[in-house]
Amino acid sequence: MHCNVDDSFLSNIPKDIPIDITVEYFDAKGGGYLGIAYDSYNPQPEYYYGNKVYRAAEPLYLEGTETWRTHTW
């Protein structure tokens, strides 16, 4: 899944203010994980894609509870 947040949505927030992302997901059996990568101001990127600097957040490993759950990065 890919999503994009319009720059104007965050334009008035200083760069040093952390932003939280919350997702709701079904914690299915069978393992796996969810991950999120974000456009970063950090000068030490984890990787580049085109001319953007990206960093990855800690992965969320599925536990197989067969329930809907939420997670915040």
N, C-alpha and C positions, 0 to 999 in steps of 0.2 A: 504494500500500500504506500502511496506517495501522497503527500498533501503539501500545500503551499499556503503560507500566511502572507497576506498582502503587507508590503513594507509600511504602508500608512497605518496599519493597525498597531504597530510597535514604534512608530516614529517619534513619539514624545517620551519614550522610556529611555533613561540613560543606559549606556552600554554595560555598566557594571551592576545593573539590577538583574538578578536571576529570574528566569521565566520558568514556571512549572507547566508541564504537559500531563494531563490525566486522560487515561484511556479506560474504556470498559471492554472486557474481553471474556470469552468463554474458555475456561481452564480445562481443555480437553485432555482425555487420556492419550497416551502415546508419546508424550514428551515434546520437546521443541522449546523454542524461546521466541520472544518478541524483542525487537531492538528498535532504537531510534537514533538517527543521525541528524545533526542540525548544522546550519550555517553558523560559523563561529567567528568571533572577533579575535580569538586567541591566535597570536602570531606563530605558535607551534602546532600546526594542524596535524591530525591523524592521517588525513588524506585529502587530495584535491580532486575535484570533479569539474572539468572545464576551468573557469576562472574563480570558482568558489572554494572557500576553505571550510572543511567539515570536521566535526568531532562526533564520536559515538558515545552515547550514554551507556551505563551499565546494563547488560542484558537482563531481561525478566524471564526466568525459566519457568515453564509450565509445570505444575505439580500434579495434574490429573484429578482434580477434585470434582470435575463434572459440574461446576457451578459458574455463574457469572460473577466476575470479580472486577475490581478497579485497581489501577496502579498509577502512581504519580512519579514522574521523573523530575 
